[in-house]
Amino acid sequence: MDKPSEQLDTLLRETRLFPPAAEFTRQANFSDPSVYDRAAADPEAYWAEQAHFLDWMQPFSQVLDWQPPHARWFHDGRLNAASNCVDRHRTTVRKNKAAIIWEGEPGDTRVLTYEMLGREVDRAAHMLHDMGVRRGDRVVIYLPMIPELPIAMLACAKIGAIHTVVFAGFSSNALRDRIIDAQAKLLITADAGHRRGTLVPLKQNADAAVVDTPIESVLVVNRVGALSAITMVPGRDWAWEERMRAASYAPFAAEAMEAEDVLYILYTSGTTGKPKGIVHSTGGYLVGANTSMRSVFDLKDEDVYFCTADIGWVTGHTYIVYGPLSAGATVVMYEGAPDFPDRERFWSLIEKYGCTIFYTAPTSIRTFMKWGPQYLKSHDLSSLRLLGTVGEPINPEAWMWYHEHVGARRCPIVDTWWQTETGCAMIASLPGLIATKPGSATRAVPGIAVDVVDEGGQSVAPGHGGYLVIRKPWPSMLRTIWRDDERFQKTYFGQFPGTYLPGDGAHLDEDQYIWILGRIDDVINVSGHRIGTMEVESALVDHPAVAEAAVIGRAHEVKGQAITAFVTVKEGIETGDELTVELKAHVVSLIGAMARPEEIHFTAELPKTRSAKIMRRLLRDIAEGRALGDTTTLADPTVIESLKVRYQDRE
């Protein structure tokens, strides 16, 4: 792995500081600053304390068994994830509280109270059990963002089956790879799904995917009313609604799961090799998810919480399903795109449901910037009290736009750094305790031992950059890679034995705040100067004309690599040679001449996954004239084709 860029240390020094409001701190769940020192001094005691916010069928007697790189948390305890997310709330005043407020892209709606959700999960558990699903079996879920998705997940958890959710935008080949690797026996899908006014043919994709796989049965949800028009294979395919009607209405006894039993497998996306199945346990994962809802998101019983992620990604697992529901939240779940039927959809949802917490991606925020603030002005967003970001590092300009236009300069912003592998937020401000800086994820949450180290594994001094690492185990960490523990050990613990290496670079500023710089391999070597892509992107977006930028390095016969920038401007801005020259000069003024982009390409959109991550790998393929790698994770495949044509025309 390459050494982190020395040039990253020139990252823009941010002087703006936003301390927590006194009133917010007074009411915050975590308002005692000593929590950091207490958790650092005795992390096992801290996590044991947090674990008692869950219901245990059998209490644990040992908190941690650490045999690097393998950790077992609360391993002699017994609990059930579905019981913690649903059933325990049915015996309290939350019984008739809305658990899920769902809105479909066409405008159809559905509200499930905790009692209603519990009945649906019980029936689905009976249905799966009647179809032969048992503890430890793998079930693949390939559904759009509809209530049946969390219902299916929780039904699997109640039985003790292992679910693996596959994002509904994936191709049949991607679905097939995951089915085979998981050795799944049941697939749950839908006739089709809605996306920007068109239909995604999920059942058609599923039919192609299951050929010559271990799948024995396919359950099909009638989402768009096309069930009568699709092919149902007798003896293999079953209508979800019919099987649910035939299932028992009686409560389903939740399986008492060992804390270290596998809850789910989630395959990482965007790679060209074999799918990497990240394994999460039941007890430790649920403790991490539940804790961060109370600490990072300061969740209160009266909150209405809206996370814009897709459940096909880990953000949706942790922060739409297991985290919020285990904490008794009301969750807004939306099926479609933020710009359908118009660019006001998110803001109308916040106003309609009185959302108090809003969690979205920096790339989405930069898209909102490009569109302009006029789409927010006709909506009352005064119910909001807390904002969050997730997915990629957020540049200071986007942070400030979010703060001013969405948060009305009064809502704290929690910038969260974490991964599929970490299970929940590792670095984020606790909104009642930590002053925030635009663009910085601030510091590790209590109980997490984050560090920035050099290539020898030694901690760097403030003002320097290096590898981001996690020094000690934590409850929600991945347990292994499914059926490939050797890859798990080599990938995450191979460089610094006993220390987790996420693969991201980071900068530690003079106040010991952490700045995430993106993937270590997203570093460009220009004539011996190693420059981080995030640094150049941040400088470009600092220009008032720019809404978003993606920077990559392409091969150059003289410099080794040259900086190529793909830039999206704000609406109403004219592009051309004059702006190109201006942007190059702007980068030089902020970073230095070595960071001047060799070329700048203006584009209406950047290629992104549905989780809003920019796919720089595909931009590198275009810039260097290579065949495009895996594009199955793209939210809009036409974007990359348009970019390819434009780039070739420029050449």
C-alpha positions as CSV (number, residue, x, y, z in Angstrom):
1,M,0.0,0.0,0.0
2,D,1.3,3.5,-0.9
3,K,2.5,5.8,1.8
4,P,0.0,8.6,2.5
5,S,0.7,11.9,0.8
6,E,3.0,14.3,2.5
7,Q,1.2,16.9,0.4
8,L,-2.0,16.1,2.3
9,D,-0.5,18.1,5.2
10,T,-1.3,21.3,3.3
11,L,-5.0,20.6,3.7
12,L,-6.9,23.8,4.1
13,R,-6.7,25.0,7.7
14,E,-10.2,25.6,8.8
15,T,-10.6,28.4,11.3
16,R,-14.4,28.5,11.6
17,L,-15.6,26.8,14.8
18,F,-19.2,26.0,15.8
19,P,-19.6,25.1,19.5
20,P,-22.7,23.3,20.7
21,A,-25.6,25.6,21.7
22,A,-26.0,25.7,25.5
23,E,-29.7,24.7,25.2
24,F,-28.8,21.7,23.0
25,T,-26.2,20.5,25.5
26,R,-28.6,20.8,28.4
27,Q,-31.0,18.4,26.7
28,A,-28.5,16.1,25.0
29,N,-28.3,12.4,25.8
30,F,-24.6,12.7,26.2
31,S,-23.8,16.0,27.9
32,D,-21.0,15.0,30.3
33,P,-17.6,15.5,28.6
34,S,-16.0,13.0,31.0
35,V,-17.6,10.2,28.9
36,Y,-14.5,10.4,26.6
37,D,-12.0,9.8,29.4
38,R,-14.1,7.2,31.1
39,A,-14.5,5.2,27.9
40,A,-10.8,5.5,27.1
41,A,-9.8,4.4,30.5
42,D,-12.0,1.3,30.6
43,P,-13.6,0.7,27.2
44,E,-15.0,-2.7,28.2
45,A,-16.9,-1.1,31.1
46,Y,-18.2,1.6,28.8
47,W,-19.5,-0.9,26.2
48,A,-21.0,-3.1,28.9
49,E,-22.9,-0.1,30.1
50,Q,-24.2,0.6,26.6
51,A,-25.1,-3.0,26.1
52,H,-27.6,-2.8,28.9
53,F,-29.7,-0.5,26.8
54,L,-30.7,-3.8,24.9
55,D,-32.8,-6.6,26.2
56,W,-30.8,-9.8,26.8
57,M,-32.5,-13.3,27.0
58,Q,-29.4,-14.4,28.8
59,P,-27.1,-11.9,30.4
60,F,-23.4,-11.9,29.4
61,S,-20.7,-12.4,31.9
62,Q,-17.7,-11.6,29.8
63,V,-17.5,-8.4,27.7
64,L,-14.6,-9.1,25.4
65,D,-12.5,-12.0,24.3
66,W,-9.8,-10.5,22.0
67,Q,-7.5,-12.9,20.1
68,P,-6.2,-10.6,17.4
69,P,-7.5,-10.1,14.9
70,H,-10.6,-11.9,16.1
71,A,-12.9,-10.4,18.7
72,R,-15.8,-11.9,20.6
73,W,-18.1,-9.4,22.4
74,F,-20.6,-10.4,25.0
75,H,-20.2,-14.0,23.6
76,D,-21.9,-15.9,26.4
77,G,-25.0,-13.6,26.3
78,R,-28.2,-14.4,24.3
79,L,-30.5,-12.0,22.6
80,N,-32.5,-11.5,19.4
81,A,-32.2,-8.5,17.1
82,A,-35.8,-8.5,15.9
83,S,-37.0,-8.8,19.5
84,N,-34.9,-5.7,20.4
85,C,-36.0,-3.7,17.4
86,V,-39.7,-4.5,17.6
87,D,-41.2,-6.8,20.3
88,R,-39.8,-5.0,23.3
89,H,-41.5,-1.7,22.2
90,R,-44.9,-3.5,21.8
91,T,-45.0,-3.9,25.6
92,T,-44.5,-0.2,26.3
93,V,-46.1,3.1,25.4
94,R,-44.4,2.9,22.1
95,K,-46.8,0.2,21.0
96,N,-48.9,2.6,19.0
97,K,-46.0,4.9,18.1
98,A,-45.1,5.0,14.4
99,A,-42.1,2.9,13.7
100,I,-41.9,3.3,9.9
101,I,-43.5,6.1,7.9
102,W,-43.1,5.0,4.3
103,E,-43.6,7.0,1.2
104,G,-43.3,5.4,-2.3
105,E,-41.9,7.3,-5.2
106,P,-45.4,7.6,-6.9
107,G,-46.8,9.1,-3.6
108,D,-48.4,6.1,-2.0
109,T,-47.9,5.9,1.7
110,R,-48.0,3.5,4.6
111,V,-47.5,3.9,8.3
112,L,-46.5,1.0,10.6
113,T,-46.7,1.3,14.3
114,Y,-44.5,-0.9,16.4
115,E,-47.5,-3.1,17.1
116,M,-48.3,-3.3,13.3
117,L,-44.7,-3.9,12.4
118,G,-44.4,-6.6,15.0
119,R,-47.4,-8.5,13.6
120,E,-46.0,-8.3,10.1
121,V,-42.6,-9.5,11.2
122,D,-44.2,-12.4,13.1
123,R,-46.3,-13.5,10.0
124,A,-43.2,-13.2,7.8
125,A,-41.2,-15.3,10.2
126,H,-43.9,-18.0,10.2
127,M,-44.0,-17.8,6.4
128,L,-40.2,-18.3,6.1
129,H,-40.3,-21.1,8.6
130,D,-43.1,-22.8,6.7
131,M,-40.9,-22.6,3.6
132,G,-38.1,-24.4,5.4
133,V,-35.9,-21.5,6.5
134,R,-34.1,-22.3,9.7
135,R,-31.4,-20.8,12.0
136,G,-28.1,-20.3,10.1
137,D,-29.7,-20.5,6.6
138,R,-28.9,-17.7,4.2
139,V,-31.7,-15.6,2.7
140,V,-30.9,-13.1,-0.1
141,I,-33.2,-10.0,-0.2
142,Y,-33.4,-8.1,-3.5
143,L,-36.1,-5.5,-3.0
144,P,-36.7,-1.8,-3.6
145,M,-37.1,0.6,-0.7
146,I,-40.5,-0.7,0.5
147,P,-41.6,-1.8,4.0
148,E,-41.3,-5.5,3.0
149,L,-37.5,-5.0,3.0
150,P,-37.1,-4.3,6.7
151,I,-39.9,-6.7,7.5
152,A,-38.0,-9.5,5.7
153,M,-34.7,-8.6,7.4
154,L,-36.3,-8.6,10.9
155,A,-38.2,-11.9,10.1
156,C,-34.9,-13.5,9.2
157,A,-33.4,-12.2,12.4
158,K,-36.3,-13.5,14.5
159,I,-35.7,-17.0,13.1
160,G,-32.0,-16.8,13.3
161,A,-31.5,-17.0,9.6
162,I,-28.7,-14.9,8.0
163,H,-29.8,-12.2,5.6
164,T,-27.8,-10.6,2.8
165,V,-29.5,-7.6,1.2
166,V,-28.5,-6.9,-2.4
167,F,-29.1,-3.4,-3.6
168,A,-32.0,-3.3,-6.1
169,G,-29.9,-1.4,-8.6
170,F,-27.5,-4.4,-9.0
171,S,-27.5,-6.4,-12.2
172,S,-28.4,-10.1,-12.4
173,N,-24.8,-11.0,-12.6
174,A,-24.0,-9.1,-9.4
175,L,-27.0,-10.7,-7.7
176,R,-25.9,-14.2,-8.9
177,D,-22.4,-13.8,-7.5
178,R,-23.7,-12.9,-4.1
179,I,-26.2,-15.8,-4.1
180,I,-23.5,-18.3,-4.9
181,D,-21.0,-16.9,-2.4
182,A,-23.6,-16.9,0.4
183,Q,-24.9,-20.3,-0.7
184,A,-28.4,-19.0,-0.1
185,K,-31.5,-21.1,-0.3
186,L,-34.2,-18.4,-0.6
187,L,-34.5,-15.2,-2.6
188,I,-37.0,-12.5,-1.8
189,T,-37.6,-10.0,-4.6
190,A,-40.4,-7.9,-6.2
191,D,-42.1,-7.8,-9.6
192,A,-40.4,-4.5,-10.2
193,G,-39.4,-1.2,-8.5
194,H,-39.9,2.5,-9.1
195,R,-37.0,4.7,-10.1
196,R,-37.4,8.2,-11.5
197,G,-40.7,7.3,-13.1
198,T,-39.5,4.1,-14.7
199,L,-39.7,0.5,-13.6
200,V,-36.7,-1.6,-12.6
201,P,-37.3,-5.2,-13.7
202,L,-36.3,-6.9,-10.5
203,K,-38.1,-10.3,-11.1
204,Q,-36.6,-10.5,-14.6
205,N,-33.2,-9.9,-13.1
206,A,-33.8,-12.4,-10.4
207,D,-34.9,-15.1,-12.9
208,A,-31.6,-14.7,-14.7
209,A,-29.6,-14.7,-11.5
210,V,-30.9,-17.9,-9.8
211,V,-30.1,-20.3,-12.7
212,D,-27.7,-23.0,-11.4
213,T,-27.5,-21.6,-7.9
214,P,-28.6,-23.1,-4.5
215,I,-31.8,-21.1,-4.5
216,E,-34.8,-23.4,-3.8
217,S,-37.6,-20.8,-3.6
218,V,-38.3,-17.3,-4.7
219,L,-40.7,-15.0,-2.9
220,V,-42.1,-12.2,-5.0
221,V,-43.7,-9.0,-3.6
222,N,-46.3,-7.4,-5.9
223,R,-44.9,-3.8,-5.7
224,V,-46.0,-2.3,-9.0
225,G,-49.0,-4.5,-9.7
226,A,-47.2,-6.5,-12.4
227,L,-47.3,-9.9,-10.7
228,S,-49.9,-11.2,-13.2
229,A,-47.8,-10.2,-16.1
230,I,-44.5,-11.8,-15.0
231,T,-43.4,-15.4,-15.3
232,M,-43.8,-17.4,-12.1
233,V,-42.0,-20.8,-12.1
234,P,-44.3,-23.4,-10.5
235,G,-42.9,-25.0,-7.4
236,R,-40.1,-22.3,-7.1
237,D,-41.8,-18.9,-7.2
238,W,-44.4,-17.8,-4.6
239,A,-46.4,-14.6,-4.2
240,W,-45.4,-12.8,-1.0
241,E,-48.9,-11.6,-0.3
242,E,-50.4,-15.1,-0.8
243,R,-47.9,-16.8,1.5
244,M,-48.4,-14.1,4.1
245,R,-52.1,-14.6,4.1
246,A,-51.6,-18.3,4.6
247,A,-49.2,-17.7,7.5
248,S,-50.1,-17.9,11.1
249,Y,-51.1,-14.7,12.9
250,A,-49.8,-16.0,16.2
251,P,-46.7,-14.5,17.8
252,F,-43.4,-16.1,16.6
253,A,-41.1,-17.0,19.4
254,A,-37.8,-15.2,18.8
255,E,-34.8,-17.5,18.6
256,A,-32.3,-16.9,21.4
257,M,-29.1,-16.1,19.5
258,E,-25.6,-16.2,20.8
259,A,-24.2,-12.7,20.7
260,E,-21.5,-13.9,18.2
261,D,-24.0,-15.6,15.9
262,V,-24.0,-14.0,12.4
263,L,-26.8,-11.4,11.9
264,Y,-26.1,-10.6,8.3
265,I,-23.6,-10.6,5.5
266,L,-23.3,-7.5,3.4
267,Y,-21.2,-7.5,0.2
268,T,-19.0,-4.6,-0.5
269,S,-19.7,-3.0,-3.9
270,G,-17.8,-1.4,-6.7
271,T,-15.0,-3.8,-7.0
272,T,-14.2,-6.0,-10.0
273,G,-13.1,-9.1,-8.1
274,K,-14.9,-11.7,-6.0
275,P,-17.6,-10.2,-3.8
276,K,-16.4,-9.5,-0.3
277,G,-19.0,-10.6,2.2
278,I,-18.6,-8.6,5.4
279,V,-19.9,-10.6,8.4
280,H,-21.6,-8.8,11.3
281,S,-22.5,-10.4,14.6
282,T,-25.8,-10.1,16.5
283,G,-24.8,-8.7,19.9
284,G,-21.9,-6.5,19.2
285,Y,-23.3,-5.0,16.0
286,L,-26.6,-4.2,17.7
287,V,-24.8,-2.5,20.7
288,G,-22.9,-0.3,18.3
289,A,-25.9,0.7,16.2
290,N,-28.1,1.4,19.2
291,T,-25.4,3.4,21.0
292,S,-24.7,5.7,18.1
293,M,-28.3,6.5,17.7
294,R,-28.4,7.8,21.3
295,S,-25.0,9.4,21.2
296,V,-24.2,10.7,17.7
297,F,-27.8,11.4,16.7
298,D,-29.0,12.3,20.2
299,L,-32.3,10.4,19.5
300,K,-35.3,11.3,21.6
301,D,-38.7,9.6,21.7
302,E,-40.4,12.6,20.0
303,D,-37.9,12.6,17.0
304,V,-38.9,11.9,13.5
305,Y,-35.8,10.6,11.8
306,F,-35.1,10.6,8.1
307,C,-32.1,8.9,6.6
308,T,-31.9,9.1,2.8
309,A,-29.7,6.0,2.2
310,D,-30.8,2.8,0.5
311,I,-31.1,-0.3,2.8
312,G,-29.0,-2.1,0.2
313,W,-26.0,-0.4,1.7
314,V,-24.7,-0.5,5.3
315,T,-26.0,3.0,6.1
316,G,-29.5,1.7,5.5
317,H,-28.9,-1.4,7.6
318,T,-27.5,0.5,10.6
319,Y,-29.3,3.8,10.4
320,I,-32.7,2.9,8.9
321,V,-33.3,-0.5,10.4
322,Y,-31.3,-1.8,13.3
323,G,-30.1,1.4,15.0
324,P,-33.3,3.5,14.9
325,L,-35.7,0.7,15.6
326,S,-33.7,-0.8,18.5
327,A,-33.8,2.7,20.0
328,G,-37.6,3.0,19.4
329,A,-37.4,5.7,16.8
330,T,-39.9,6.9,14.2
331,V,-38.2,6.4,10.8
332,V,-39.1,8.0,7.6
333,M,-38.4,5.6,4.7
334,Y,-38.6,6.9,1.1
335,E,-38.5,4.7,-2.0
336,G,-37.4,7.0,-4.8
337,A,-35.0,9.7,-6.0
338,P,-34.6,13.2,-4.6
339,D,-35.5,14.8,-7.8
340,F,-38.7,13.0,-8.7
341,P,-41.2,14.3,-9.6
342,D,-39.2,17.5,-8.8
343,R,-36.2,18.7,-6.9
344,E,-38.2,19.5,-3.8
345,R,-39.0,15.9,-2.9
346,F,-36.7,15.7,0.2
347,W,-37.8,19.1,1.5
348,S,-41.5,18.3,1.0
349,L,-41.0,15.0,2.9
350,I,-39.3,16.9,5.8
351,E,-42.1,19.4,5.9
352,K,-44.9,16.8,5.5
353,Y,-43.7,14.5,8.3
354,G,-42.1,17.1,10.6
355,C,-38.7,15.4,10.4
356,T,-36.3,16.5,13.2
357,I,-33.1,14.6,12.2
358,F,-31.9,14.5,8.6
359,Y,-29.0,12.2,7.5
360,T,-27.7,12.3,3.9
361,A,-24.5,12.2,1.8
362,P,-22.0,15.0,0.9
363,T,-22.5,14.2,-2.8
364,S,-26.2,14.8,-2.4
365,I,-25.5,18.1,-0.6
366,R,-23.3,19.2,-3.4
367,T,-26.1,18.3,-5.9
368,F,-28.5,20.4,-3.8
369,M,-25.9,23.2,-4.0
370,K,-25.8,22.9,-7.8
371,W,-29.5,23.1,-8.1
372,G,-29.6,26.1,-5.8
373,P,-31.4,27.0,-2.5
374,Q,-34.6,28.2,-4.2
375,Y,-36.1,24.6,-4.0
376,L,-35.9,24.8,-0.2
377,K,-37.5,28.2,0.3
378,S,-41.1,27.1,-0.3
379,H,-40.9,24.5,2.5
380,D,-41.0,24.8,6.2
381,L,-37.9,23.0,7.6
382,S,-38.2,24.5,11.1
383,S,-38.8,21.0,12.6
384,L,-35.2,20.0,11.9
385,R,-32.9,20.1,15.0
386,L,-29.9,17.9,13.9
387,L,-28.2,17.2,10.5
388,G,-25.8,14.4,9.6
389,T,-23.6,13.5,6.7
390,V,-22.2,10.1,5.6
391,G,-20.4,8.5,2.7
392,E,-17.5,10.6,1.7
393,P,-15.5,13.5,3.3
394,I,-17.5,16.7,3.1
395,N,-15.7,19.7,1.9
396,P,-16.1,22.9,4.0
397,E,-18.1,24.7,1.3
398,A,-20.8,22.0,1.2
399,W,-20.8,21.9,5.0
400,M,-21.5,25.6,5.2
401,W,-24.2,25.4,2.5
402,Y,-25.9,22.6,4.5
403,H,-25.5,24.6,7.7
404,E,-27.0,27.7,6.2
405,H,-29.7,26.6,3.9
406,V,-31.0,23.3,5.4
407,G,-30.1,23.9,9.0
408,A,-30.9,27.6,9.1
409,R,-27.6,28.1,11.0
410,R,-29.1,26.6,14.1
411,C,-28.8,22.8,13.6
412,P,-25.6,21.0,14.7
413,I,-24.1,18.9,11.9
414,V,-22.6,15.4,12.8
415,D,-20.1,14.5,10.0
416,T,-19.8,10.7,10.5
417,W,-16.9,8.5,9.3
418,W,-17.4,4.8,9.2
419,Q,-17.5,1.8,6.8
420,T,-19.4,-1.3,6.0
421,E,-16.7,-3.1,8.0
422,T,-17.0,-0.9,11.1
423,G,-20.8,-1.4,11.5
424,C,-21.5,2.1,12.9
425,A,-20.0,5.6,13.2
426,M,-16.5,5.6,14.5
427,I,-15.6,9.3,14.1
428,A,-18.2,12.0,14.7
429,S,-19.0,14.8,17.0
430,L,-21.4,14.2,19.9
431,P,-23.6,17.2,19.1
432,G,-24.0,18.3,22.8
433,L,-20.3,18.1,23.5
434,I,-18.0,18.8,20.5
435,A,-17.5,22.0,18.6
436,T,-17.5,21.3,14.9
437,K,-15.3,22.5,12.1
438,P,-16.7,22.5,8.5
439,G,-15.1,19.6,6.7
440,S,-13.7,17.7,9.8
441,A,-15.3,14.6,11.2
442,T,-13.8,15.9,14.5
443,R,-12.8,13.1,16.8
444,A,-13.5,9.4,17.6
445,V,-16.7,8.7,19.5
446,P,-16.4,7.4,23.0
447,G,-15.0,3.8,23.2
448,I,-13.2,4.0,19.9
449,A,-9.4,4.2,19.8
450,V,-8.7,6.0,16.5
451,D,-5.2,7.1,15.6
452,V,-3.3,8.6,12.6
453,V,0.0,6.8,12.0
454,D,3.0,6.9,9.7
455,E,4.1,3.9,7.6
456,G,5.9,2.5,10.6
457,G,2.7,2.5,12.6
458,Q,3.9,5.4,14.9
459,S,1.4,8.1,15.8
460,V,1.9,11.3,13.9
461,A,2.1,14.7,15.6
462,P,-0.7,17.3,15.2
463,G,-0.4,19.1,11.9
464,H,0.5,15.9,10.0
465,G,-1.2,13.2,8.0
466,G,-0.9,9.5,7.6
467,Y,-2.8,6.3,7.8
468,L,-6.1,6.2,9.7
469,V,-6.2,3.2,12.1
470,I,-8.3,1.8,14.9
471,R,-6.0,0.6,17.7
472,K,-8.5,-1.5,19.8
473,P,-11.4,-3.8,19.0
474,W,-15.0,-2.4,19.2
475,P,-18.3,-4.2,19.4
476,S,-19.7,-3.6,15.9
477,M,-16.5,-4.5,14.0
478,L,-16.7,-7.1,11.2
479,R,-16.0,-10.6,12.4
480,T,-14.5,-11.9,9.2
481,I,-15.1,-12.1,5.4
482,W,-17.6,-14.8,4.6
483,R,-15.7,-18.0,3.7
484,D,-12.4,-16.1,3.4
485,D,-10.9,-15.4,6.8
486,E,-7.4,-15.3,5.3
487,R,-8.5,-12.3,3.2
488,F,-10.0,-10.7,6.3
489,Q,-6.7,-11.0,8.2
490,K,-4.5,-9.8,5.3
491,T,-6.8,-6.9,4.2
492,Y,-7.5,-5.3,7.5
493,F,-4.8,-6.4,9.9
494,G,-1.9,-7.4,7.6
495,Q,0.0,-4.1,7.7
496,F,-0.1,-3.3,11.4
497,P,-0.7,-6.6,13.3
498,G,-3.5,-6.2,15.9
499,T,-4.5,-2.8,14.5
500,Y,-7.3,-2.3,12.1
501,L,-6.4,-0.5,8.8
502,P,-9.5,1.0,7.1
503,G,-7.6,2.0,4.0
504,D,-8.2,5.8,4.4
505,G,-5.8,8.6,4.8
506,A,-6.3,11.2,7.5
507,H,-4.9,14.5,8.7
508,L,-4.6,15.4,12.4
509,D,-4.9,19.2,12.8
510,E,-3.4,21.3,15.6
511,D,-6.5,20.8,17.7
512,Q,-6.3,17.1,17.2
513,Y,-9.4,17.0,15.0
514,I,-9.4,14.4,12.3
515,W,-9.8,15.2,8.6
516,I,-10.7,12.2,6.4
517,L,-8.8,12.4,3.1
518,G,-10.4,9.5,1.3
519,R,-8.8,6.2,0.2
520,I,-5.1,5.9,0.5
521,D,-4.9,4.8,-3.1
522,D,-6.7,8.0,-4.2
523,V,-3.3,9.7,-4.2
524,I,-1.7,11.2,-7.3
525,N,2.1,11.3,-7.8
526,V,2.9,14.3,-9.9
527,S,6.6,14.7,-10.6
528,G,7.4,13.3,-7.2
529,H,4.8,15.4,-5.4
530,R,2.1,13.2,-3.8
531,I,-1.2,14.9,-3.8
532,G,-4.5,13.8,-2.3
533,T,-7.6,13.9,-4.5
534,M,-9.7,15.2,-1.7
535,E,-7.4,18.2,-1.3
536,V,-7.7,19.2,-4.9
537,E,-11.5,18.5,-5.0
538,S,-12.0,20.7,-1.9
539,A,-10.0,23.5,-3.5
540,L,-12.1,23.3,-6.7
541,V,-15.4,23.3,-4.8
542,D,-14.1,26.3,-2.8
543,H,-14.6,28.3,-6.0
544,P,-18.1,30.0,-6.1
545,A,-19.0,28.6,-9.5
546,V,-18.4,24.9,-8.6
547,A,-20.9,22.6,-7.1
548,E,-19.0,19.3,-7.2
549,A,-15.7,17.9,-8.4
550,A,-14.0,14.6,-8.8
551,V,-10.2,14.4,-9.3
552,I,-8.2,11.5,-10.6
553,G,-4.7,10.9,-11.8
554,R,-4.0,9.6,-15.3
555,A,-0.8,8.3,-16.7
556,H,1.6,11.0,-18.0
557,E,4.8,10.3,-19.9
558,V,6.7,13.1,-18.3
559,K,5.1,13.7,-14.8
560,G,4.3,10.1,-14.1
561,Q,0.7,11.2,-13.4
562,A,-1.3,14.2,-14.3
563,I,-4.3,15.6,-12.4
564,T,-7.6,15.4,-14.3
565,A,-10.6,17.1,-12.8
566,F,-14.3,16.5,-13.6
567,V,-16.3,19.5,-12.5
568,T,-20.0,20.2,-12.2
569,V,-20.9,23.8,-11.9
570,K,-23.8,25.5,-10.3
571,E,-26.9,26.2,-12.4
572,G,-26.7,29.3,-14.5
573,I,-22.9,29.3,-14.6
574,E,-21.3,29.3,-18.1
575,T,-18.4,26.9,-18.7
576,G,-15.5,27.4,-21.1
577,D,-11.9,28.2,-21.4
578,E,-12.1,31.3,-19.2
579,L,-13.5,29.3,-16.3
580,T,-11.0,26.5,-16.8
581,V,-8.1,29.0,-16.5
582,E,-9.8,30.5,-13.4
583,L,-10.3,27.2,-11.7
584,K,-6.7,26.1,-12.3
585,A,-5.4,29.3,-10.8
586,H,-7.7,28.9,-7.8
587,V,-6.3,25.5,-7.1
588,V,-2.7,26.9,-7.3
589,S,-3.6,29.7,-5.0
590,L,-4.9,27.3,-2.3
591,I,-2.5,24.4,-2.6
592,G,0.4,25.3,-4.9
593,A,1.6,24.9,-8.5
594,M,2.2,21.2,-8.2
595,A,-1.6,20.7,-7.7
596,R,-2.7,22.5,-10.8
597,P,-5.0,20.3,-12.8
598,E,-3.6,19.3,-16.2
599,E,-7.1,19.3,-17.6
600,I,-10.6,20.1,-16.5
601,H,-13.7,18.5,-17.9
602,F,-17.1,20.1,-17.3
603,T,-20.0,17.6,-16.8
604,A,-23.6,17.9,-15.8
605,E,-23.3,14.8,-13.6
606,L,-20.7,12.7,-12.0
607,P,-20.9,8.9,-11.9
608,K,-22.2,7.8,-8.5
609,T,-23.5,4.8,-6.8
610,R,-27.0,4.8,-5.2
611,S,-25.2,5.4,-1.9
612,A,-24.0,8.7,-3.5
613,K,-20.3,7.8,-3.7
614,I,-18.4,9.1,-6.7
615,M,-16.9,6.2,-8.7
616,R,-13.5,7.7,-9.4
617,R,-12.3,4.3,-10.7
618,L,-14.6,4.7,-13.7
619,L,-13.3,8.2,-14.3
620,R,-9.7,6.8,-14.4
621,D,-10.8,4.2,-16.9
622,I,-12.2,6.9,-19.1
623,A,-9.2,9.2,-18.8
624,E,-6.8,6.4,-19.7
625,G,-8.8,4.9,-22.4
626,R,-9.4,1.6,-20.7
627,A,-12.4,-0.6,-21.0
628,L,-14.8,0.3,-18.2
629,G,-14.8,-1.9,-15.1
630,D,-17.8,-3.0,-13.2
631,T,-20.6,-0.5,-13.5
632,T,-23.4,-2.4,-11.8
633,T,-23.4,-0.1,-8.8
634,L,-24.1,3.1,-10.7
635,A,-27.3,4.9,-9.9
636,D,-27.5,6.2,-13.5
637,P,-25.4,4.2,-16.1
638,T,-26.1,6.9,-18.8
639,V,-23.9,9.3,-16.9
640,I,-20.7,7.4,-17.5
641,E,-21.6,6.8,-21.2
642,S,-22.1,10.5,-21.7
643,L,-18.8,11.3,-20.0
644,K,-17.0,8.8,-22.2
645,V,-18.3,10.4,-25.3
646,R,-17.5,13.9,-24.1
647,Y,-14.0,12.9,-23.1
648,Q,-13.3,11.2,-26.5
649,D,-14.6,14.3,-28.3
650,R,-12.2,16.5,-26.3
651,E,-9.3,14.3,-27.2
